[in-house]
Amino acid sequence: MFNGKFQSLGLAVLRIIVGIVFFAHGYQKVFKFGFHGVAGMFGHLGIPLPAVAAVVVILVEFVGGILLLTGLATRLPAALLTIDMLVAILAVHMKNGFFNPAGVEFPLTLMAACICLALSGGGAASLKRL
């Protein structure tokens, strides 16, 4: 009953929603906190090379979110976002337990979604397919 077309549409829904979430977080880092705010937060958290890490995270979340949302690329940004969430879990959220608002629940869910997209691709409804 459910064939590859429905799987492809399901992956597209996942890709678009995850893309929106990461785009929003990247947008917030660019336009609300700014590079210096993100680098300062990373320095406070003990992240090595906080200025470099800030540039990488901002690019991965902002540009990666756009790429996922549009479907122009899926696997590479999803893999990079998986690493982004793993570091966020280890550096920030793990000490706060499982549940939101500060626990691992949300970043772990995003990491799982990114792993699925990195392994399966982005599905239907992408600009790449046009």
Phi and psi in radians as a Rosetta constraint file:
Dihedral C 1 N 2 CA 2 C 2 CIRCULARHARMONIC -1.653 0.35
Dihedral N 2 CA 2 C 2 N 3 CIRCULARHARMONIC 2.071 0.35
Dihedral C 2 N 3 CA 3 C 3 CIRCULARHARMONIC -1.885 0.35
Dihedral N 3 CA 3 C 3 N 4 CIRCULARHARMONIC -2.977 0.35
Dihedral C 3 N 4 CA 4 C 4 CIRCULARHARMONIC -1.050 0.35
Dihedral N 4 CA 4 C 4 N 5 CIRCULARHARMONIC -0.479 0.35
Dihedral C 4 N 5 CA 5 C 5 CIRCULARHARMONIC -1.108 0.35
Dihedral N 5 CA 5 C 5 N 6 CIRCULARHARMONIC -0.750 0.35
Dihedral C 5 N 6 CA 6 C 6 CIRCULARHARMONIC -1.198 0.35
Dihedral N 6 CA 6 C 6 N 7 CIRCULARHARMONIC -0.640 0.35
Dihedral C 6 N 7 CA 7 C 7 CIRCULARHARMONIC -1.076 0.35
Dihedral N 7 CA 7 C 7 N 8 CIRCULARHARMONIC -0.771 0.35
Dihedral C 7 N 8 CA 8 C 8 CIRCULARHARMONIC -1.099 0.35
Dihedral N 8 CA 8 C 8 N 9 CIRCULARHARMONIC -0.705 0.35
Dihedral C 8 N 9 CA 9 C 9 CIRCULARHARMONIC -1.187 0.35
Dihedral N 9 CA 9 C 9 N 10 CIRCULARHARMONIC -0.651 0.35
Dihedral C 9 N 10 CA 10 C 10 CIRCULARHARMONIC -1.100 0.35
Dihedral N 10 CA 10 C 10 N 11 CIRCULARHARMONIC -0.743 0.35
Dihedral C 10 N 11 CA 11 C 11 CIRCULARHARMONIC -1.130 0.35
Dihedral N 11 CA 11 C 11 N 12 CIRCULARHARMONIC -0.634 0.35
Dihedral C 11 N 12 CA 12 C 12 CIRCULARHARMONIC -1.129 0.35
Dihedral N 12 CA 12 C 12 N 13 CIRCULARHARMONIC -0.747 0.35
Dihedral C 12 N 13 CA 13 C 13 CIRCULARHARMONIC -1.055 0.35
Dihedral N 13 CA 13 C 13 N 14 CIRCULARHARMONIC -0.820 0.35
Dihedral C 13 N 14 CA 14 C 14 CIRCULARHARMONIC -1.040 0.35
Dihedral N 14 CA 14 C 14 N 15 CIRCULARHARMONIC -0.824 0.35
Dihedral C 14 N 15 CA 15 C 15 CIRCULARHARMONIC -1.055 0.35
Dihedral N 15 CA 15 C 15 N 16 CIRCULARHARMONIC -0.779 0.35
Dihedral C 15 N 16 CA 16 C 16 CIRCULARHARMONIC -1.177 0.35
Dihedral N 16 CA 16 C 16 N 17 CIRCULARHARMONIC -0.793 0.35
Dihedral C 16 N 17 CA 17 C 17 CIRCULARHARMONIC -1.154 0.35
Dihedral N 17 CA 17 C 17 N 18 CIRCULARHARMONIC -0.789 0.35
Dihedral C 17 N 18 CA 18 C 18 CIRCULARHARMONIC -1.113 0.35
Dihedral N 18 CA 18 C 18 N 19 CIRCULARHARMONIC -0.668 0.35
Dihedral C 18 N 19 CA 19 C 19 CIRCULARHARMONIC -1.064 0.35
Dihedral N 19 CA 19 C 19 N 20 CIRCULARHARMONIC -0.751 0.35
Dihedral C 19 N 20 CA 20 C 20 CIRCULARHARMONIC -1.069 0.35
Dihedral N 20 CA 20 C 20 N 21 CIRCULARHARMONIC -0.784 0.35
Dihedral C 20 N 21 CA 21 C 21 CIRCULARHARMONIC -1.067 0.35
Dihedral N 21 CA 21 C 21 N 22 CIRCULARHARMONIC -0.845 0.35
Dihedral C 21 N 22 CA 22 C 22 CIRCULARHARMONIC -1.223 0.35
Dihedral N 22 CA 22 C 22 N 23 CIRCULARHARMONIC -0.655 0.35
Dihedral C 22 N 23 CA 23 C 23 CIRCULARHARMONIC -1.031 0.35
Dihedral N 23 CA 23 C 23 N 24 CIRCULARHARMONIC -0.783 0.35
Dihedral C 23 N 24 CA 24 C 24 CIRCULARHARMONIC -1.084 0.35
Dihedral N 24 CA 24 C 24 N 25 CIRCULARHARMONIC -0.745 0.35
Dihedral C 24 N 25 CA 25 C 25 CIRCULARHARMONIC -1.182 0.35
Dihedral N 25 CA 25 C 25 N 26 CIRCULARHARMONIC -0.695 0.35
Dihedral C 25 N 26 CA 26 C 26 CIRCULARHARMONIC -1.149 0.35
Dihedral N 26 CA 26 C 26 N 27 CIRCULARHARMONIC -0.735 0.35
Dihedral C 26 N 27 CA 27 C 27 CIRCULARHARMONIC -1.026 0.35
Dihedral N 27 CA 27 C 27 N 28 CIRCULARHARMONIC -0.776 0.35
Dihedral C 27 N 28 CA 28 C 28 CIRCULARHARMONIC -1.059 0.35
Dihedral N 28 CA 28 C 28 N 29 CIRCULARHARMONIC -0.722 0.35
Dihedral C 28 N 29 CA 29 C 29 CIRCULARHARMONIC -1.173 0.35
Dihedral N 29 CA 29 C 29 N 30 CIRCULARHARMONIC -0.634 0.35
Dihedral C 29 N 30 CA 30 C 30 CIRCULARHARMONIC -1.304 0.35
Dihedral N 30 CA 30 C 30 N 31 CIRCULARHARMONIC -0.886 0.35
Dihedral C 30 N 31 CA 31 C 31 CIRCULARHARMONIC -1.778 0.35
Dihedral N 31 CA 31 C 31 N 32 CIRCULARHARMONIC -0.276 0.35
Dihedral C 31 N 32 CA 32 C 32 CIRCULARHARMONIC -1.795 0.35
Dihedral N 32 CA 32 C 32 N 33 CIRCULARHARMONIC -0.942 0.35
Dihedral C 32 N 33 CA 33 C 33 CIRCULARHARMONIC -1.508 0.35
Dihedral N 33 CA 33 C 33 N 34 CIRCULARHARMONIC -0.618 0.35
Dihedral C 33 N 34 CA 34 C 34 CIRCULARHARMONIC 1.327 0.35
Dihedral N 34 CA 34 C 34 N 35 CIRCULARHARMONIC 2.883 0.35
Dihedral C 34 N 35 CA 35 C 35 CIRCULARHARMONIC -0.977 0.35
Dihedral N 35 CA 35 C 35 N 36 CIRCULARHARMONIC -0.813 0.35
Dihedral C 35 N 36 CA 36 C 36 CIRCULARHARMONIC -1.168 0.35
Dihedral N 36 CA 36 C 36 N 37 CIRCULARHARMONIC -0.634 0.35
Dihedral C 36 N 37 CA 37 C 37 CIRCULARHARMONIC -1.137 0.35
Dihedral N 37 CA 37 C 37 N 38 CIRCULARHARMONIC -0.755 0.35
Dihedral C 37 N 38 CA 38 C 38 CIRCULARHARMONIC -1.170 0.35
Dihedral N 38 CA 38 C 38 N 39 CIRCULARHARMONIC -0.779 0.35
Dihedral C 38 N 39 CA 39 C 39 CIRCULARHARMONIC -1.082 0.35
Dihedral N 39 CA 39 C 39 N 40 CIRCULARHARMONIC -0.699 0.35
Dihedral C 39 N 40 CA 40 C 40 CIRCULARHARMONIC -1.112 0.35
Dihedral N 40 CA 40 C 40 N 41 CIRCULARHARMONIC -0.730 0.35
Dihedral C 40 N 41 CA 41 C 41 CIRCULARHARMONIC -1.114 0.35
Dihedral N 41 CA 41 C 41 N 42 CIRCULARHARMONIC -0.756 0.35
Dihedral C 41 N 42 CA 42 C 42 CIRCULARHARMONIC -1.107 0.35
Dihedral N 42 CA 42 C 42 N 43 CIRCULARHARMONIC -0.695 0.35
Dihedral C 42 N 43 CA 43 C 43 CIRCULARHARMONIC -1.082 0.35
Dihedral N 43 CA 43 C 43 N 44 CIRCULARHARMONIC -0.742 0.35
Dihedral C 43 N 44 CA 44 C 44 CIRCULARHARMONIC -1.101 0.35
Dihedral N 44 CA 44 C 44 N 45 CIRCULARHARMONIC -0.583 0.35
Dihedral C 44 N 45 CA 45 C 45 CIRCULARHARMONIC -1.399 0.35
Dihedral N 45 CA 45 C 45 N 46 CIRCULARHARMONIC -0.127 0.35
Dihedral C 45 N 46 CA 46 C 46 CIRCULARHARMONIC 1.466 0.35
Dihedral N 46 CA 46 C 46 N 47 CIRCULARHARMONIC 0.295 0.35
Dihedral C 46 N 47 CA 47 C 47 CIRCULARHARMONIC -1.220 0.35
Dihedral N 47 CA 47 C 47 N 48 CIRCULARHARMONIC 2.248 0.35
Dihedral C 47 N 48 CA 48 C 48 CIRCULARHARMONIC -1.126 0.35
Dihedral N 48 CA 48 C 48 N 49 CIRCULARHARMONIC 2.572 0.35
Dihedral C 48 N 49 CA 49 C 49 CIRCULARHARMONIC 0.805 0.35
Dihedral N 49 CA 49 C 49 N 50 CIRCULARHARMONIC 1.097 0.35
Dihedral C 49 N 50 CA 50 C 50 CIRCULARHARMONIC -1.046 0.35
Dihedral N 50 CA 50 C 50 N 51 CIRCULARHARMONIC -0.570 0.35
Dihedral C 50 N 51 CA 51 C 51 CIRCULARHARMONIC -1.181 0.35
Dihedral N 51 CA 51 C 51 N 52 CIRCULARHARMONIC -0.747 0.35
Dihedral C 51 N 52 CA 52 C 52 CIRCULARHARMONIC -1.162 0.35
Dihedral N 52 CA 52 C 52 N 53 CIRCULARHARMONIC -0.777 0.35
Dihedral C 52 N 53 CA 53 C 53 CIRCULARHARMONIC -1.063 0.35
Dihedral N 53 CA 53 C 53 N 54 CIRCULARHARMONIC -0.672 0.35
Dihedral C 53 N 54 CA 54 C 54 CIRCULARHARMONIC -1.090 0.35
Dihedral N 54 CA 54 C 54 N 55 CIRCULARHARMONIC -0.793 0.35
Dihedral C 54 N 55 CA 55 C 55 CIRCULARHARMONIC -1.057 0.35
Dihedral N 55 CA 55 C 55 N 56 CIRCULARHARMONIC -0.818 0.35
Dihedral C 55 N 56 CA 56 C 56 CIRCULARHARMONIC -1.078 0.35
Dihedral N 56 CA 56 C 56 N 57 CIRCULARHARMONIC -0.862 0.35
Dihedral C 56 N 57 CA 57 C 57 CIRCULARHARMONIC -1.130 0.35
Dihedral N 57 CA 57 C 57 N 58 CIRCULARHARMONIC -0.754 0.35
Dihedral C 57 N 58 CA 58 C 58 CIRCULARHARMONIC -1.049 0.35
Dihedral N 58 CA 58 C 58 N 59 CIRCULARHARMONIC -0.807 0.35
Dihedral C 58 N 59 CA 59 C 59 CIRCULARHARMONIC -1.137 0.35
Dihedral N 59 CA 59 C 59 N 60 CIRCULARHARMONIC -0.792 0.35
Dihedral C 59 N 60 CA 60 C 60 CIRCULARHARMONIC -1.087 0.35
Dihedral N 60 CA 60 C 60 N 61 CIRCULARHARMONIC -0.779 0.35
Dihedral C 60 N 61 CA 61 C 61 CIRCULARHARMONIC -1.305 0.35
Dihedral N 61 CA 61 C 61 N 62 CIRCULARHARMONIC -0.794 0.35
Dihedral C 61 N 62 CA 62 C 62 CIRCULARHARMONIC -1.253 0.35
Dihedral N 62 CA 62 C 62 N 63 CIRCULARHARMONIC -0.995 0.35
Dihedral C 62 N 63 CA 63 C 63 CIRCULARHARMONIC -1.234 0.35
Dihedral N 63 CA 63 C 63 N 64 CIRCULARHARMONIC -0.721 0.35
Dihedral C 63 N 64 CA 64 C 64 CIRCULARHARMONIC -1.053 0.35
Dihedral N 64 CA 64 C 64 N 65 CIRCULARHARMONIC -0.699 0.35
Dihedral C 64 N 65 CA 65 C 65 CIRCULARHARMONIC -1.082 0.35
Dihedral N 65 CA 65 C 65 N 66 CIRCULARHARMONIC -0.757 0.35
Dihedral C 65 N 66 CA 66 C 66 CIRCULARHARMONIC -1.088 0.35
Dihedral N 66 CA 66 C 66 N 67 CIRCULARHARMONIC -0.781 0.35
Dihedral C 66 N 67 CA 67 C 67 CIRCULARHARMONIC -1.099 0.35
Dihedral N 67 CA 67 C 67 N 68 CIRCULARHARMONIC -0.727 0.35
Dihedral C 67 N 68 CA 68 C 68 CIRCULARHARMONIC -1.146 0.35
Dihedral N 68 CA 68 C 68 N 69 CIRCULARHARMONIC -0.785 0.35
Dihedral C 68 N 69 CA 69 C 69 CIRCULARHARMONIC -1.025 0.35
Dihedral N 69 CA 69 C 69 N 70 CIRCULARHARMONIC -0.776 0.35
Dihedral C 69 N 70 CA 70 C 70 CIRCULARHARMONIC -1.462 0.35
Dihedral N 70 CA 70 C 70 N 71 CIRCULARHARMONIC -0.387 0.35
Dihedral C 70 N 71 CA 71 C 71 CIRCULARHARMONIC 1.375 0.35
Dihedral N 71 CA 71 C 71 N 72 CIRCULARHARMONIC 0.245 0.35
Dihedral C 71 N 72 CA 72 C 72 CIRCULARHARMONIC -1.207 0.35
Dihedral N 72 CA 72 C 72 N 73 CIRCULARHARMONIC -0.477 0.35
Dihedral C 72 N 73 CA 73 C 73 CIRCULARHARMONIC -2.668 0.35
Dihedral N 73 CA 73 C 73 N 74 CIRCULARHARMONIC 2.593 0.35
Dihedral C 73 N 74 CA 74 C 74 CIRCULARHARMONIC -2.317 0.35
Dihedral N 74 CA 74 C 74 N 75 CIRCULARHARMONIC -0.933 0.35
Dihedral C 74 N 75 CA 75 C 75 CIRCULARHARMONIC -1.108 0.35
Dihedral N 75 CA 75 C 75 N 76 CIRCULARHARMONIC -0.848 0.35
Dihedral C 75 N 76 CA 76 C 76 CIRCULARHARMONIC -1.146 0.35
Dihedral N 76 CA 76 C 76 N 77 CIRCULARHARMONIC -0.897 0.35
Dihedral C 76 N 77 CA 77 C 77 CIRCULARHARMONIC -1.059 0.35
Dihedral N 77 CA 77 C 77 N 78 CIRCULARHARMONIC -0.643 0.35
Dihedral C 77 N 78 CA 78 C 78 CIRCULARHARMONIC -1.119 0.35
Dihedral N 78 CA 78 C 78 N 79 CIRCULARHARMONIC -0.689 0.35
Dihedral C 78 N 79 CA 79 C 79 CIRCULARHARMONIC -1.137 0.35
Dihedral N 79 CA 79 C 79 N 80 CIRCULARHARMONIC -0.750 0.35
Dihedral C 79 N 80 CA 80 C 80 CIRCULARHARMONIC -1.158 0.35
Dihedral N 80 CA 80 C 80 N 81 CIRCULARHARMONIC -0.667 0.35
Dihedral C 80 N 81 CA 81 C 81 CIRCULARHARMONIC -1.207 0.35
Dihedral N 81 CA 81 C 81 N 82 CIRCULARHARMONIC -0.513 0.35
Dihedral C 81 N 82 CA 82 C 82 CIRCULARHARMONIC -1.066 0.35
Dihedral N 82 CA 82 C 82 N 83 CIRCULARHARMONIC -0.805 0.35
Dihedral C 82 N 83 CA 83 C 83 CIRCULARHARMONIC -1.115 0.35
Dihedral N 83 CA 83 C 83 N 84 CIRCULARHARMONIC -0.733 0.35
Dihedral C 83 N 84 CA 84 C 84 CIRCULARHARMONIC -0.968 0.35
Dihedral N 84 CA 84 C 84 N 85 CIRCULARHARMONIC -0.815 0.35
Dihedral C 84 N 85 CA 85 C 85 CIRCULARHARMONIC -1.239 0.35
Dihedral N 85 CA 85 C 85 N 86 CIRCULARHARMONIC -0.620 0.35
Dihedral C 85 N 86 CA 86 C 86 CIRCULARHARMONIC -1.069 0.35
Dihedral N 86 CA 86 C 86 N 87 CIRCULARHARMONIC -0.786 0.35
Dihedral C 86 N 87 CA 87 C 87 CIRCULARHARMONIC -1.131 0.35
Dihedral N 87 CA 87 C 87 N 88 CIRCULARHARMONIC -0.724 0.35
Dihedral C 87 N 88 CA 88 C 88 CIRCULARHARMONIC -1.066 0.35
Dihedral N 88 CA 88 C 88 N 89 CIRCULARHARMONIC -0.714 0.35
Dihedral C 88 N 89 CA 89 C 89 CIRCULARHARMONIC -1.109 0.35
Dihedral N 89 CA 89 C 89 N 90 CIRCULARHARMONIC -0.851 0.35
Dihedral C 89 N 90 CA 90 C 90 CIRCULARHARMONIC -1.225 0.35
Dihedral N 90 CA 90 C 90 N 91 CIRCULARHARMONIC -0.684 0.35
Dihedral C 90 N 91 CA 91 C 91 CIRCULARHARMONIC -1.502 0.35
Dihedral N 91 CA 91 C 91 N 92 CIRCULARHARMONIC -0.474 0.35
Dihedral C 91 N 92 CA 92 C 92 CIRCULARHARMONIC -2.160 0.35
Dihedral N 92 CA 92 C 92 N 93 CIRCULARHARMONIC -0.920 0.35
Dihedral C 92 N 93 CA 93 C 93 CIRCULARHARMONIC -1.521 0.35
Dihedral N 93 CA 93 C 93 N 94 CIRCULARHARMONIC -0.512 0.35
Dihedral C 93 N 94 CA 94 C 94 CIRCULARHARMONIC -0.990 0.35
Dihedral N 94 CA 94 C 94 N 95 CIRCULARHARMONIC -0.702 0.35
Dihedral C 94 N 95 CA 95 C 95 CIRCULARHARMONIC -1.199 0.35
Dihedral N 95 CA 95 C 95 N 96 CIRCULARHARMONIC -0.224 0.35
Dihedral C 95 N 96 CA 96 C 96 CIRCULARHARMONIC -1.732 0.35
Dihedral N 96 CA 96 C 96 N 97 CIRCULARHARMONIC 0.150 0.35
Dihedral C 96 N 97 CA 97 C 97 CIRCULARHARMONIC 1.470 0.35
Dihedral N 97 CA 97 C 97 N 98 CIRCULARHARMONIC -2.796 0.35
Dihedral C 97 N 98 CA 98 C 98 CIRCULARHARMONIC -1.556 0.35
Dihedral N 98 CA 98 C 98 N 99 CIRCULARHARMONIC -0.820 0.35
Dihedral C 98 N 99 CA 99 C 99 CIRCULARHARMONIC -1.419 0.35
Dihedral N 99 CA 99 C 99 N 100 CIRCULARHARMONIC 2.685 0.35
Dihedral C 99 N 100 CA 100 C 100 CIRCULARHARMONIC -1.118 0.35
Dihedral N 100 CA 100 C 100 N 101 CIRCULARHARMONIC 2.796 0.35
Dihedral C 100 N 101 CA 101 C 101 CIRCULARHARMONIC -1.517 0.35
Dihedral N 101 CA 101 C 101 N 102 CIRCULARHARMONIC -0.292 0.35
Dihedral C 101 N 102 CA 102 C 102 CIRCULARHARMONIC -2.022 0.35
Dihedral N 102 CA 102 C 102 N 103 CIRCULARHARMONIC -0.018 0.35
Dihedral C 102 N 103 CA 103 C 103 CIRCULARHARMONIC -1.376 0.35
Dihedral N 103 CA 103 C 103 N 104 CIRCULARHARMONIC -2.970 0.35
Dihedral C 103 N 104 CA 104 C 104 CIRCULARHARMONIC -1.451 0.35
Dihedral N 104 CA 104 C 104 N 105 CIRCULARHARMONIC -0.144 0.35
Dihedral C 104 N 105 CA 105 C 105 CIRCULARHARMONIC -0.885 0.35
Dihedral N 105 CA 105 C 105 N 106 CIRCULARHARMONIC -0.955 0.35
Dihedral C 105 N 106 CA 106 C 106 CIRCULARHARMONIC -1.219 0.35
Dihedral N 106 CA 106 C 106 N 107 CIRCULARHARMONIC -0.901 0.35
Dihedral C 106 N 107 CA 107 C 107 CIRCULARHARMONIC -1.125 0.35
Dihedral N 107 CA 107 C 107 N 108 CIRCULARHARMONIC -0.524 0.35
Dihedral C 107 N 108 CA 108 C 108 CIRCULARHARMONIC -1.167 0.35
Dihedral N 108 CA 108 C 108 N 109 CIRCULARHARMONIC -0.707 0.35
Dihedral C 108 N 109 CA 109 C 109 CIRCULARHARMONIC -1.119 0.35
Dihedral N 109 CA 109 C 109 N 110 CIRCULARHARMONIC -0.770 0.35
Dihedral C 109 N 110 CA 110 C 110 CIRCULARHARMONIC -1.100 0.35
Dihedral N 110 CA 110 C 110 N 111 CIRCULARHARMONIC -0.694 0.35
Dihedral C 110 N 111 CA 111 C 111 CIRCULARHARMONIC -1.094 0.35
Dihedral N 111 CA 111 C 111 N 112 CIRCULARHARMONIC -0.764 0.35
Dihedral C 111 N 112 CA 112 C 112 CIRCULARHARMONIC -1.084 0.35
Dihedral N 112 CA 112 C 112 N 113 CIRCULARHARMONIC -0.730 0.35
Dihedral C 112 N 113 CA 113 C 113 CIRCULARHARMONIC -1.098 0.35
Dihedral N 113 CA 113 C 113 N 114 CIRCULARHARMONIC -0.715 0.35
Dihedral C 113 N 114 CA 114 C 114 CIRCULARHARMONIC -1.173 0.35
Dihedral N 114 CA 114 C 114 N 115 CIRCULARHARMONIC -0.654 0.35
Dihedral C 114 N 115 CA 115 C 115 CIRCULARHARMONIC -1.079 0.35
Dihedral N 115 CA 115 C 115 N 116 CIRCULARHARMONIC -0.781 0.35
Dihedral C 115 N 116 CA 116 C 116 CIRCULARHARMONIC -1.028 0.35
Dihedral N 116 CA 116 C 116 N 117 CIRCULARHARMONIC -0.770 0.35
Dihedral C 116 N 117 CA 117 C 117 CIRCULARHARMONIC -1.201 0.35
Dihedral N 117 CA 117 C 117 N 118 CIRCULARHARMONIC -0.668 0.35
Dihedral C 117 N 118 CA 118 C 118 CIRCULARHARMONIC -1.130 0.35
Dihedral N 118 CA 118 C 118 N 119 CIRCULARHARMONIC -0.638 0.35
Dihedral C 118 N 119 CA 119 C 119 CIRCULARHARMONIC -1.410 0.35
Dihedral N 119 CA 119 C 119 N 120 CIRCULARHARMONIC -0.625 0.35
Dihedral C 119 N 120 CA 120 C 120 CIRCULARHARMONIC -1.817 0.35
Dihedral N 120 CA 120 C 120 N 121 CIRCULARHARMONIC -0.321 0.35
Dihedral C 120 N 121 CA 121 C 121 CIRCULARHARMONIC 1.557 0.35
Dihedral N 121 CA 121 C 121 N 122 CIRCULARHARMONIC -3.136 0.35
Dihedral C 121 N 122 CA 122 C 122 CIRCULARHARMONIC -1.644 0.35
Dihedral N 122 CA 122 C 122 N 123 CIRCULARHARMONIC -0.089 0.35
Dihedral C 122 N 123 CA 123 C 123 CIRCULARHARMONIC 1.328 0.35
Dihedral N 123 CA 123 C 123 N 124 CIRCULARHARMONIC -2.750 0.35
Dihedral C 123 N 124 CA 124 C 124 CIRCULARHARMONIC -1.358 0.35
Dihedral N 124 CA 124 C 124 N 125 CIRCULARHARMONIC -3.101 0.35
Dihedral C 124 N 125 CA 125 C 125 CIRCULARHARMONIC 1.014 0.35
Dihedral N 125 CA 125 C 125 N 126 CIRCULARHARMONIC 0.876 0.35
Dihedral C 125 N 126 CA 126 C 126 CIRCULARHARMONIC -2.153 0.35
Dihedral N 126 CA 126 C 126 N 127 CIRCULARHARMONIC 2.679 0.35
Dihedral C 126 N 127 CA 127 C 127 CIRCULARHARMONIC -1.141 0.35
Dihedral N 127 CA 127 C 127 N 128 CIRCULARHARMONIC -0.484 0.35
Dihedral C 127 N 128 CA 128 C 128 CIRCULARHARMONIC -1.071 0.35
Dihedral N 128 CA 128 C 128 N 129 CIRCULARHARMONIC -0.663 0.35
Dihedral C 128 N 129 CA 129 C 129 CIRCULARHARMONIC -1.280 0.35
Dihedral N 129 CA 129 C 129 N 130 CIRCULARHARMONIC -0.344 0.35
